[in-house]
Amino acid sequence: MKSLKKNISIIISGPTASGKTSTSLTLANEIQRETGLTVSIVNFDSLLFYHELNIGTAKPASDELSSRKHFLINIKSAKSPMNASSYAEEAEKIIKKLHAENNVVILVGGSAFYIRALVKGMYHSRPTSLELQEKMQEIYDKEGINPFLDTLKETDPESFDNLHHNDHYRIMRAVEHFKMTGKKFSDEKKKLDINDPYDFSRTIHPDWNIFHAYLDLPKEAHQIIIQKRTEKMVNDGFREEVEKLLDSGFTGEEKPLKSVGYKEMVDYIRGKYDSMDECMERITISTRQLAKSQRTFFKKIHPKTSYNAIDDTEKLVSDVIKFICITP
């Protein structure tokens, strides 16, 4: 009988449309067949949290979801977005329970900031009071981001210099942090940076046995897959999905509806594009840009083992099985 590690957490990461869902299901089946262990899948793709968003997120099909226990999919409304801190808190609870039941956990997704929050932790900040949130939102709605930039320049010039001035969310969070704690957001960032936020060998979960498999594809092959996926989304009723969301009370300004694909389709429905072909081209370009930014982030994360999503599935399975089993 094989001797097996405990608290196994397999990360399957990679850019959008790199085959993470199918690879994770294949891997789960092979782990269970080879070791007899129960395998559960925990999502870290930020758009799969929302039950209203389906076609445009390439969410796993119902038969895929039913073939294996999945967690943190369809758990929220897109009207109440989930941030990385809340995700990390929820995912940690689930994973600890699954580990206690001797489950192998496969973490699957492309939202690097969310998996890093889970593995490395977040900035420590007191929860923002509802009163402050409402006050800041009122200022933002009336005057835009400039008052927050002015505050940040005065109270935390390092964050002012380092945050992109179009990154309204993080600028507002930095101001919130200062107003709630009297401390600079940049100081919290320095504390995390000392522990190298990209080094997954040093985590806040030292009892987890983590194997990180990074999936990618050659650029040309990936671009073809992205284009075909965009076409499939439209053929499967993506426009109708978004029209239904707008008819049901969504404004299009919700953060999940500003994501790649949904933003372009909202713009098309509202007349920004002359044709569906133009909209599809814009989605394809935006998806390529997203994939590039995901690659940039994941490239910094270490240690990890990289695999070609088309050719290397057998090697990935073999490597993970060897990782799970303790060598005598």
PATI-823978 format. One record per atom (N, C-alpha, C): y, x, z. Coordinates in steps of 0.1 Angstrom, whole numbers, plus 5000, padded with zeros to 4 digits. Layout:
BEGIN
YXZ;...
END
This chain:
BEGIN
498850085000;500050005000;501350095000;502250054992;503550134990;504350125003;505050235007;505950225018;507350205011;508050105016;509350055010;510550075019;511650105013;512950115020;513349975025;514249975035;514749855040;516249835035;516749715036;518149685033;518549735019;517749705009;517949754996;519049664989;520049734984;521149664976;521249734963;520949664952;521049724939;522349664932;523249754928;524449704921;524249724906;524449614899;524449614884;525849584880;526549684876;527949674872;528149704857;529349684852;529649714838;530649624833;531249664821;532249584815;531749444810;532649354808;532249224803;531449234790;530449144789;529549134778;528749254776;528249314787;527349434786;525949404790;525549274791;524149234794;523749244808;524749224817;524349234832;523449124836;523748994832;522948884836;521448904832;521148924819;519748934815;519049054821;519849164823;519249284829;518849264843;519749194850;519449164865;518249074867;518048974858;516948894859;515648964856;515649044845;514549124842;514149224854;515149284859;514949374870;514349304882;514949184885;514449104897;512949074895;512549034883;511148994881;510249114883;510649234877;509849354878;509749404892;510849404900;510849444914;509749364922;509849224920;508949134927;507549164923;507249184910;505949214905;505349344910;506249444911;505749574915;505649594930;506449524938;506549554952;506149434960;506149314955;505949194962;507049144970;508249214970;509349174977;510149064970;510748974978;511548864973;512948924969;513448884957;514648944952;515648824950;516848844956;517948754954;519148814947;519948734940;521048784933;522348734939;523248834941;524548794947;525648834936;526448734933;527448754922;528748834927;529248924919;530648974922;531548964910;531248864901;532148834890;533148724895;534348764895;535348674902;535448534896;535248524883;535348394876;534148304878;533048354882;531848274884;531848194897;532848224905;532948144918;533348004915;533947964904;534547834902;533647744894;533447624900;532447534894;533047464882;534347464880;534947404868;534847494856;534747624858;534747724847;533347764843;532947724831;531647754827;531447824814;531847764803;531647824789;532447954788;533747944792;534648064791;534348184800;533448164809;533048274818;531648334815;531048274804;529648314801;528748304813;528948204821;528148174833;526648174830;525748224838;524348214836;523948064833;523048044824;522547914821;521847854833;521747724833;521047654844;519647704847;518947734836;517547774838;517547924843;518548004840;518648134846;518948124861;519848034864;520248014878;519047964887;518247874881;517147814888;515947914889;515948014880;514748104880;514748204892;515848214899;516048314909;517148264919;517048294932;518048254941;519348334937;520448254935;521748314932;522748274943;523648364946;524648334956;526048364951;527048284956;528448304953;528748274938;528048174933;528348114920;528547964922;529647904916;529947764917;530247724932;530947814939;531247784953;532647734956;533547744946;534947714948;535547634937;536747574939;537447514929;538447614924;538747614911;539647714905;541147684910;541347564916;542647534922;542847614935;541747664941;541847744953;541147884951;541847974944;541248104941;540748184953;539648254951;539048334962;539548484960;540148544970;540548684969;539448774973;539648904971;538649004973;538249014988;539248994997;538949005011;537948895015;538248765011;537448655014;536048675008;536048724996;534748754989;533848844998;534548955002;533749065009;533149005022;533948925028;533548865041;532348765039;532448685028;531348595025;530048665021;530248765012;529148835006;528448915017;529148975026;528549055037;527648965046;528148845049;527248755057;525948725050;526048685037;524948655029;523948765028;524448885025;523549005023;522849045036;523649035047;522949075060;521848975063;522048845060;520948745062;519748775053;520048805040;518948835031;518248965035;518949065039;518249185044;517349155056;517849075065;517049045077;515748975073;515848905062;514648835057;513748925047;514149055047;513449155038;513549125024;514649065019;514949045005;515649174999;515249204987;516049294979;517249224973;518449274975;519649214970;520049284957;520249204946;520949264934;522349204933;523349294934;524749254932;525049274918;525549164911;525749164897;527249124894;527949194886;529249154881;530049264875;531249224871;532149324865;533549334872;533649264883;534949264890;534949384900;535349494895;535249624903;535949614917;537149554917;537849544929;537149464940;536349364936;535549284945;534349364951;533649434942;532549514948;533049624956;534149684953;534749794961;535149734975;535749614975;536149554988;534849534997;533749494991;532549474998;531949605003;531949714995;531249834998;532149925007;533449935004;534350025010;535349965020;535449835020;536349765029;537749745023;538549675030;539949635025;540949685034;542249675030;543349715038;543349615050;543649675062;543749595074;545049525075;545049395075;546249315075;546049185082;547049145091;546949015097;547048905087;546248795088;546348685079;547848635078;548248615066;549648565064;549748415069;550748385077;550948255082;551248155070;550848035072;551147935062;552647915060;553347925071;554847915070;555448025061;554948145063;555448255055;555048245040;553748205038;553348185025;554148085017;554447975024;555247865017;556647915015;557247985024;558648035023;558648135011;557748225010;557748324999;557448264986;556648164985;556348094973;557648014968;558347964978;559547894974;560647984968;560748104974;561648204969;561248254955;559948274954;559348314941;559648214930;559448084933;559647974923;561047964919;561947994928;563447984925;564048104919;563548224924;564248344920;563348454913;562048424912;561148514906;560848634915;560448744909;559848864916;560948954921;562248944916;563249044920;563549054935;563648944942;563948954956;562849034964;561549024959;560449094965;560549244962;560949274949;561149414945;562249474954;563349404956;564449454964;563949484978;563149394984;562649404998;561749524998;560849534988;559849644988;560549784986;561549784978;562349914976;562949964989;563449864997;564049905010;563049935021;561949855022;561049875033;559849965030;559449975018;558250055014;558450115000;559350214999;559650274986;558450324979;557450374986;556250434980;555450324973;555350204979;554650094972;555550044960;556850044962;557750014951;557550104939;557350234941;557150324930;555750314924;554750284932;553350284927;552850154921;553450044926;552949914920;553649884907;552949844897;553549804884;554449684887;555649684882;556549574885;556249444878;555149434870;554649314865;553549254874;553049344883;551949304892;552549214904;552949094901;553649014910;552748984923;551448964921;550548934932;550649044942;550349174938;550349274948;551649314954;552749294946;554049314952;554349214963;553949084961;554148984971;553349014983;552049064981;551149094992;551749205000;552349304994;552849415001;554049375010;554849285004;555949235012;555449145024;554449065021;553848985032;553349075043;552649185039;552049275049;553149325058;554249365052;555349425060;555949325069;556149195064;556749095072;555849055084;554549055082;553549015092;553349125102;553349255098;552949365107;554049465110;555149465102;556249555104;555849695099;554649705092;554149835088;554049835072;554149955067;554149965052;552749955046;552749875035;551449865028;550949995023;551850085019;551350215014;550650295025;551050275037;550350345048;548950305049;548650175048;547250125048;546450175036;547150185025;546450245013;546050385015;546950465022;546650605025;545350615034;545250525043;544050535052;542750515045;542850425035;541650405027;541350515017;542450575012;542350685002;541750805008;541950825021;541350945028;539850935027;539350815027;537850795026;537350785012;538250815002;537950814988;537350674984;538250584980;537850444977;536850434965;536650544958;535650544947;534350604950;534250654962;532950724967;532050614973;531050564966;530150464971;529050524979;529050654981;528050714990;528450705005;529750685007;530250665020;530850525021;530050435028;530450295028;530650245042;531150115043;531250055056;529949995060;528850015052;527549965055;526550075055;526550165064;525650285064;524150245064;523850125068;522450085069;521950035056;522750015046;522349965033;521850075024;520750065018;520250155008;520750104994;521750174989;522450134976;522050214964;521650144954;521450214941;522450144931;523250224924;524250164916;523950194901;523550094894;523250104879;524450054871;525050134863;526150094855;525750074841;525949954835;525549924822;526749934812;526449994801;527549994790;526850004777;527649994766;527150004753;528050084744;527550144733;528450214724;529550114719;530750174718;531950094715;531749994703;531250044692;531149964680;530149844682;529049874688;528049764691;528649664701;529349714711;529949624721;531049534715;531849584705;532849504699;532149394691;531049414684;530349314677;529849204687;529249244698;528749154708;529949064713;531049124716;532249054721;532648954711;532748984698;533148894688;532148774687;530848804687;529848704686;529948614698;530148664710;530248584722;531448494721;532548544716;533748454715;533448334705;532748364694;532448264685;531448164691;530548204699;529548114706;530248034716;531248084724;531948004733;532647894726;533347914715;534047814708;533047714703;531947754697;530947664691;530247574702;530247634715;529647564726;530547464732;531847454728;532747354733;533847414743;534247534741;535147604750;536547524750;536947484738;538247414737;538147284745;537047214743;536847084750;536847104765;536247214770;536247244784;537647264790;538447334782;539847364787;540647234786;540547164776;541247034774;540946944786;539646934790;539246854801;539846904814;539947034816;540647084828;542047044828;542747064817;544247024817;544446874819;543546794813;543646644815;543346604829;542546684837;542146654850;543146694861;544246764857;545346794866;545646944867;544847024861;545147174860;546447194852;547247284856;548447314849;548347424839;547347514841;547247634833;547847754839;548547724851;549247834858;548347884869;547247824872;546247864882;545748004878;545548094888;545148234885;543948234877;542848164880;541648174871;541948124857;542848044854;543247994841;544148094834;544548194841;545348304835;544448424830;543148404832;542148504829;541848504814;541248614809;540948634795;540148524790;540548464779;539748354773;540448224776;540548194789;541248064793;542748064790;543348174792;544848184789;545048164774;544248224766;544448214751;544148074747;543048004753;542747874749;543847774753;544347794765;545447704769;546647724760;546947844756;548047864746;547747794733;546547804729;546147734716;546347584717;545947524728;546047384730;547447344730;548347434735;549747404736;550547444724;549847484714;550547514701;551047654698;550647744707;551147884705;550447944692;549247914689;548547974678;548447864667;548447914654;548447824643;547047774640;546047844644;544647814640;543647854651;542447794651;541447844661;541047984658;541048024645;540648164641;541648264648;542948224648;543948314654;543648324669;543348214675;543048204690;541848294693;540748274685;539548354687;539848504685;540648544676;540948684674;541648734686;542648654692;543348694704;542348704716;541448614717;540448624728;539648754727;539248784714;538348904712;539149024715;540449034711;541249154714;541449164730;541749054736;541949054751;540649094758;539549054753;538249084759;537949234758;538249294746;538149434744;539049514754;540249464756;541149534765;540649524779;540149404783;539549394796;538349494798;537549494788;536349594789;536849734791;537949774784;538449904785;538949934799;539649834805;540149854819;539049864829;537949784827;536849784836;536149924835;535949974823;535350104821;536150214829;537450204828;538350304834;538150304849;538050184855;537850164869;536450214873;535350164866;534050204870;533750354867;534450414858;534250554855;534550634868;535550594876;535950664888;534950644899;534150544899;533250514910;532050604909;531650664920;530450754921;529850734934;528550764936;527550804925;527150674918;526650684906;526050574898;525250644887;524350564882;523450604871;523850514859;524150574848;524550494836;523450464827;523450344821;522350304812;522950234800;522350254789;522650174777;521950034779;522749934778;522249794782;521149744772;521149804760;520149754750;518849844751;519049974752;517850064750;517250104763;517950094775;517450164787;516950074798;516649954795;516149854805;514949914812;513949954804;512650004810;512950124820;513850214816;514150334824;514850284837;515750184836;516450134847;515450074857;514549994852;513549934861;512750044868;512350144860;511550254866;512250324877;513550354874;514350424884;514550344897;514750214895;514950134907;513650124915;512550104909;511250094916;511050224924;511350344917;511150464924;512150474936;513350424935;514350424946;513850344957;513250224955;512750134965;511650194973;510750264966;509550314972;509850454979;509350464991;509550594998;508450684994;508850804989;507950904985;507250974997;505950974997;505151035009;505551185011;
END
